[in-house]
């Protein structure tokens, strides 16, 4: 079964990226969460939560915002890796990362 991640950028542009089993083979769910945590830290991002609690959803949204619109078309290898990790970490067959509403 193929999977899909959609990204809606702040300017309203939408990208629907199909991902096959080969794309997702690089991660399992735990590895995907670990990759996201490391990428979040490497990007120097900080939690928006005033209580300091860092949620996976926050990490995914902030990482998605950290990429440039040009990274989504054509899809850069780093964004491709991020989208695969996000999909697997969330445990869903499809995922929409909406940066307009700041929701998954």
C-alpha positions, 0 to 999 in steps of 0.5 A: 500500500502506498502512503502520502504526505501532504504539506500546506505551506504558509503561503497556501501552496500544497504539495502531495507527496506519495511515498512507497514501501521502499521510501519508508524502509529506512525507518521503523516508528521508534527510529523515525521519532529518534530521527525527528528529535535529532533533526529538531535539535540539530536545527536549533529549534526550541519548543513553543510550549511555555511549560517546556514540554516538547510534543512530537506534533510540535517537532514535526510542525516546526521542522516543516516550517524550517524548510524553505518552500524551494525544498518542497519542489523539487523535493530535496533529499532532506525533506523526503527523509523528514516526510518519511520519518513524520509519517512513520512517527505518527503511525498513519497511512497518510498525513497532512502537515498544514502550516497555515493552521499549524495542525497535523 
